[in-house]
Amino acid sequence: MPEFYLVPKKLARRAPLLAKLSQTIEGWAFAAIFWLMQKLPLESAVKLAGFAFWLPARWSDKADKARLNLEVAFPDSTPEWRERTTREIFRSLGHSAAELIKLEQIWEQRDERLEFVIAPRARQHLEAGGATIFITAHVGPWQVAPLILRPFGLKIHAIYAPESNPALANMMLRLRQSFGEGLIPADAGPRPIMKALNAGGSVIMAMDTRPDTGKMVPFFGREALTNTSAVGLALRTGAALVVARGERLPGARYRITMYDPLVSPDPDAPVKDQSVVLTEMIHGYFEEWIREYPEQWVCLKRRWPKGHKL
């Protein structure tokens, strides 16, 4: 989620009292919205959250980041299209928040709500219960995608980015408990991931955002700082690397697709080289999804370096 909704980040950082007040008000607002969504039917909760997040989109400094990302990914697009799409991205963020809040309801109603599409080798691997790193992106209902793993009884650890707003952090942490047996903060480093994999567990993570450190890997034809460490850990531990996605269907229904495990085209190459190649393959999936649903790509952090840093 964005760090601030009511004030620009730069202004908030120059005025700590304003930042604290803004986050407190936002915390109250989101607590009220989340409480109401818990009481509403799924369809109504999704619509309410979409409107609540869409409404302040034009004033958020995160909208600027989304527009810049869309300009790189869709260089032939018009400013008007990018503006409309950015507003819809905020709506999609609201939908994702509602889906997280209603995740247990979606699971309870899985016969009516969920459609699973599992590639043959992916199903074989899931049934064997081997250690796996499941990769997805912030496109569509990524919060719903982990539900595809529940029927297989895997020990799942979810990597998440803690909210910078303390008022929201605890609320979101409680909701994320539905993802699996463990939660690993994104800034915790590779050790917790390695520990989970070596114990035979599995990890699920979204890998389309810009990390603080990483390698430059092409994304939509332009070099982007990318986390390749998770792929490297899969190679070093022998864990499978599996890509999964969620799609929204009419009537608050969801299709979750899991692809066959990725295979390195050159298993004898150094791990760091294989990591880059496999990450490029993962980016290929992400690019396909984003081109199909650009308005559902929640890209509220600058994905590519600024021009003068290329």
WOZILIN-V399094 format. One record per helix or strand of 2 or more residues. SS is the DSSP state (A for helix, B for strand). FROM is the first residue (numbers start at 1). LEN is the number of residues. If there is no record, write none. Layout:
# WOZILIN-V399094
ss=SS from=FROM len=LEN
ss=SS from=FROM len=LEN
This chain:
# WOZILIN-V399094
ss=A from=9 len=6
ss=A from=16 len=24
ss=A from=42 len=14
ss=A from=57 len=3
ss=A from=62 len=12
ss=A from=79 len=23
ss=A from=103 len=6
ss=A from=110 len=4
ss=B from=114 len=5
ss=A from=120 len=9
ss=B from=132 len=5
ss=A from=142 len=11
ss=B from=156 len=5
ss=A from=166 len=14
ss=B from=182 len=4
ss=A from=186 len=3
ss=A from=191 len=8
ss=B from=202 len=5
ss=B from=215 len=5
ss=B from=222 len=5
ss=A from=229 len=9
ss=B from=240 len=10
ss=B from=253 len=6
ss=A from=271 len=22
ss=A from=294 len=3
ss=A from=307 len=3
